[in-house]
Amino acid sequence: MQKDRRLTPKMKQLILTLGIIFLLIPLTIFIGIRYFGDRAYLFISVLILFYTFVPFIVSFEGRRPQAREVMMLAVMAAIAVVGNLGFFWAGPFQAGTALVIIAGICLGPTEGFLTGAMARLVINMFTGQGPWTPWQMACWGLLGFLGGICFNKDKEYIRKDTRFKIVTGPLVGVIISEAVGFVIATVTKSQYGGWWLYAFGAIGLLIGLIIQRNRLPADRITLAIFGFLTTFIIYGGIMNIAAMVMSAAVPGSEVGINWTSLKVLYISGVPYDGVHALASAVFCALLGPPMIEKVERVKIKYGLYQVNGPTLESEVKE
């Protein structure tokens, strides 16, 4: 019996989302900077938001969309907006980033990507739009996507949230990678810090996730560590590059698009990114397990587990 090799809607979603994150969005931001000098940032932001809807629309292939599915996305995005604006007075110490990661865990990678990008655009309508908006949308969308890819939502893990289950995955990968970076910096007589932290942290995180193989459990400790590492390394690492590009476009600025400027920005950005990452860790640990459990109940109650077949709701009733 020959197997059906056609791509499922979920696989199409995943492939489209990966293409949008790593190809289409960077290309769009580059074109905006290269040909419009960051003046068309609002148009680029809306264009990125449109991109995020494409994989979500693909998920409705062969069936009609339900209002409850769109409502869940809207609610999770609204919660992320409120979580960010509610702590606006505290600077980088805010709950929005953690809530985007939680949204990805609850709804899936594509939906987490959409939630993050949409929430960031709405937040900047209150705090101020600018050339930083497309970058922030891309970063939050990426964090939501990673949350959906890397975690296991099984309730067994949520209830046993006091046990340390991250084992030898991302945490060990980052620790070893940073240690290797420190040794290299010592041997080459370089100052360890700044870009070294971000670069070797990103390498360790990637290797750790590959070593982990299985999805991470959604317990408090794992959520906190994941929130800290991804916020500091990925969000901070990308936004420091964005700061260099935006500063270089300012007339009279001494910042250029070069390695020296980037190193200075990485070093000066460590305290800010550290506070931001700490906030993500705290709010992931506090809000993650109860929110995931509540959203899972809602999804079961309203039959949102529809993946190429009957809903989980109908299976439970049977």
N, C-alpha and C positions, 0 to 999 in steps of 0.2 A: 504494500500500500504506500503510494507516494505521498510525502508530506506536503502540506500547503505552505509554500515559501513566501507568500505574499506578506507584506508588512502590515502589521496591525495598526489601528489608529494611534495606540500608545507609542509604538515604535516611531511612527511618522512624527508624532509630537516631539519626541525626544531628539530625533535627528534635526528637525527644524529648529528647535530651541538651541541646540548646540551650534548650528550654523549661524543663527541670529546673534548669539552671545559672542562667539569668537571670530566672526567674519563680518557680518552685516553692520552691527553696532559700531565696532572700531572703525570700519570703513566710512560710515556715515559721519562719525565725529571728526575723522581726519579730513573729509571733504569740507565739512563746516569750517574747520580751522584754516584749511589751505586756501579755500576760495571765498569764504565769507568773513574771515577774521573774527570768528566767534560772535558776529553780529546777529546771526540767524539762530541763536541758541533756543528760542522758544519753538521755532519751526522744527528744529532738530529734535527737541524733547518730545513734541507731539508725534513726530515720525517714529521715534524709538518706541513710544507707547503703542503706536499702530503695529509695529513689528511684534510686540509682545502678545497682541491679540491673535496673530496668525496661527500659532500652534494650538491655541485654545479653540479656535474655530474648527481646526482640523479634527479635534476630538469628537465633533458632532457628525462626522461622516457616517452615513447610513442610519441616522436617527435624528429626531427633532430635539433641539436644546430645551432644557427645562429652566424655568425662572429661578427655581431653588438653587441651581448650580451657580448661576450668575450672582444670586443674592449672597451666597457663602463667600465668594471672592470679594464682593463689595464690603461685606461686614468685616472680613479679616483686614482688608486695606484700611477701612475706617478705624479699626482698633489700632493699627500701626501708626496712623496719622495722629490719633489722640495720644498714644504712648510717647510719640516724639514731641508734640507741642506741649503736652503736660509738663515736660521736664526741660522746656526750652530755656528756662532761666538758669539751668545747671550746665549749660554748654554741651560738651560731648557726652556727659553722663545722662543718657536718655534711654528709654525703653523701646524706641521704634525699631532699631536694628535687630534686637532680640525677637521682637514680635514678627518681623519679616521671616526670620529663620524658622520660627515656630509655625508660621503660615505655610512654609514650604514642606515642613514635616507633616502637617495636618492634611494638606490638600494635594501634595505631589510637586515634582520639580517644575513642570510647566506653569502650573497655577501659582507656585511660589515666585517664579520669575515675573509673572504678570502682576502679582500683588505688590512685590517690591518696587517695580518701576512705577506703577500707578500711584502708590502711596507717596513716593518721593516727589512726584510731580505736584500732587495736591499739597503736600507740606510746604513746598517752595512757593506756592501761591500765597501763603501766609507769611513766610519768613523772608521771601525775596527770590525772584527768579534771576538767573544770570548764566554765564557760560559754564558754570559748575553744575547746572541742573542735569544735562545729559550724562555727565560722568557719574553723578550720584545715582541717577536712575539705573545706569548700567551696573553699578556696584551693588545696590540693594537687590536688583533683580538677580544678580549672580549669587548672592548669599541665599536668597529664597530658593533658587535652583539647587544649590548644593545641599541645603537642608532637606529637600525632597529626595535627592539622590542618595545621601549618605546614611539616612536613619531608618530604623525599623519601628513601626508604630504599635507593635504588639503590646497589649495591656499588661502582659506578664512582666514586662520590663518596667512599666510605669509603677506598678504596685510595689515592686522590690527596689525602690529607688535609692535605698541606702547602701546598696552593694556596688562596689567599684567594678564596672564591666568593660571599661574601655580597653583593657588588656594591653597588648603590644602594638596597637595601631598608631593613630596620628600623634599622640602625646610623646611616645617613645621616639617616633620618627623625627619629630621636631627637636627633641632634646639632643639626640645623637647628631643631627645635622648642624645644630648650633654649636655643639662641642667641636665638630670637625672644622667649622668656620672659624672658631676661636683659635684653634691650633694653627690653621693656615695663616690667620692674621698675625699670630705671634711669630711664626717662622719667617714670614715676609716683612716683619716689623711694621705692620700696618695697625692703625687704630681700629679696634673692634667696636662696632656700633653702627648706627644709622642704616645704610643700605645693606650691610652685612646681616643685620637682624632680619630684615624683610626677605632678602634673597635666599638665605639658607633656611629660614623658617618656611618659606614657600616650598622649597625642595623637600624638606623633611615632612611637611604636611602631605604633599603628593605621594611620596614614598610610603608614608604611614597608611594612607588610605588604600594604596595598592596592596600592602601587606595584610591589612585588615580583612580584605576580601568581602566578608559578610557586612551587611549594613550595621551601623552603630545602634546600640540600644538607647531609647529615649529616657534614660534616668537622669537625675539632677546633676550628678557629677560629670557625666559625659556631655550633657547639654552645655554646662558651664564652660568646660574645657574647649569644646567645639566652638562655642560662641566667642570666646576670647581669642583663639588662634585665627579663626577666619576673619574676624573683625580687624584684628591688628595687622595680619599679614596681607589679606586680600583687599579689604576696603582701604586700609591705610596705605598699602603699597601702591594701589592704583590712584588714589586721590593725591598722593605726593607727586606723581607724574603729572596729574591734571594741574596741580598748583604750578609746576614748572612751565607747562605749556601756556597757561593763562597769564602768568606773570611775564613771560617773554613777550607777550603781545601788547603789554602796556608800554606806551611811549616813555622813554627815559628810564625804564627799568634796567637795573644792572644784571637781571637774571636772563640767562640765555638757555637755549635748548642744547645743553651740553652736560657732560658727566660731572663736572665740578658743581654746577648749580643743583643737579639732582642729589648729589651727596649732601650738600648743605641742607636741602629741604628734608631729606630723610632723617638727618640728625636732629634738626629742629622739630620735626613732626613726631618724634618718639613719645614725648610726654602727652601730647593731645591724643595720639592713637592709643596709648596705654590706658588713659582714662576712658576712652570710648570702648575699648575692648573689655575693660573691667566692668563697665555698665552692662555690656552684652552678656557677660558671664553671670552677673548677679541676677539680671532679669530672666535669662534663660533658665537658671536654676529655680527661681521663685515662681515664674509663671508657666514654664514649659509643661511639666507633667499634668497639672490641673487643666490647662487649656487644651492640651492634646486629648485628654480623656473626655472633656465636654464636647469637643468637636467630633470625636469619634461617635459619641452617642447621637449627636444630631445627624450625622451622615447615615447611621444605621436606621434611625427613626424615619427619615425622609427619603430613604432609598437612593443615596448618592453613590453607592458602590456599584456602578454600572460599567463593567468592562467587558465588552463583547459577549454579553450574555445576560442572564437574569440578575436582578439586583440582590444584594445581600439581604435586603429587607424581606424579599419574597422567600429566600432560603430559610431565614430565621422563622418566618411564620409557618413554613412547612414543617 
